[in-house]
């Protein structure tokens, strides 16, 4: 995925030696990689997983909060969709 170059902000982090060693190993395995690049990719991956988990949690909360009437309406819309566009089971 291509990203527009975003302004960079320099930060200072204190990490345990084992994590710094892991970052350095990852950077050494990838031509042209830097510590900053490795940390950025790791944090972006973490952010994506966190966002996906937030969506999953919100979806579960939505369905758990549904009333009986909401469930009946959901079923009615589902049947209408199946009748209109065909069922996946067909």
C-alpha positions in Angstrom: 0.0 0.0 0.0 1.4 3.4 -1.0 1.3 6.1 1.6 1.9 9.8 1.2 5.0 10.8 3.0 3.9 12.1 6.4 5.8 14.5 8.5 8.0 12.6 11.0 8.1 13.4 14.7 11.2 12.3 16.6 10.6 10.5 19.8 12.8 8.9 22.4 11.8 5.5 23.7 13.3 3.4 26.4 13.1 -0.3 25.6 14.5 -3.4 27.2 17.7 -4.8 25.6 15.9 -7.9 24.2 13.4 -5.7 22.2 16.2 -3.5 20.8 18.1 -6.7 19.8 14.9 -8.0 18.0 14.5 -4.6 16.2 18.1 -4.7 15.1 17.8 -8.3 13.9 14.7 -7.4 11.9 16.5 -4.4 10.4 19.6 -6.5 9.5 17.4 -9.0 7.6 15.8 -6.4 5.4 17.9 -4.4 3.1 17.6 -0.7 3.7 15.5 -1.1 6.8 16.0 1.1 9.8 15.1 0.8 13.5 12.5 3.5 12.9 11.0 1.7 10.0 10.8 -1.6 11.9 9.2 0.1 14.9 6.8 2.0 12.6 5.7 -1.3 10.8 5.2 -3.0 14.2 3.1 -0.1 15.6 1.0 0.1 12.4 0.3 -3.6 12.6 -0.6 -3.3 16.2 -2.9 -0.3 15.4 -4.7 -2.2 12.6 -5.3 -5.2 14.9 -6.5 -2.9 17.6 -8.9 -1.1 15.2 -10.2 -4.5 14.0 -10.8 -5.6 17.6 -12.6 -2.4 18.4 -15.0 -3.0 15.4 -15.5 -6.6 16.4 -16.2 -5.6 20.0 -18.7 -2.9 18.8 -20.4 -5.4 16.5 -20.8 -8.0 19.4 -22.1 -5.3 21.7 -24.6 -4.2 19.0 -26.0 -7.7 18.5 -26.1 -8.4 22.3 -28.1 -5.2 22.8 -30.7 -6.1 20.2 -34.2 -6.5 21.5 -36.6 -9.3 20.4 -38.2 -6.8 18.0 -34.8 -5.9 16.6 -34.1 -9.6 16.0 -37.5 -10.1 14.2 -36.8 -7.1 12.0 -33.3 -8.4 11.2 -34.8 -11.7 10.3 -37.4 -10.0 8.1 -34.7 -8.1 6.2 -32.7 -11.2 5.9 -35.6 -13.1 4.3 -36.3 -10.2 2.0 -32.7 -10.2 0.9 -32.8 -14.0 0.3 -36.1 -13.7 -1.7 -34.7 -10.8 -3.7 -31.2 -11.9 -4.4 -31.2 -15.6 -3.6 -29.9 -17.4 -0.6 -26.3 -18.4 -0.1 -27.5 -21.8 0.8 -29.1 -22.3 -2.6 
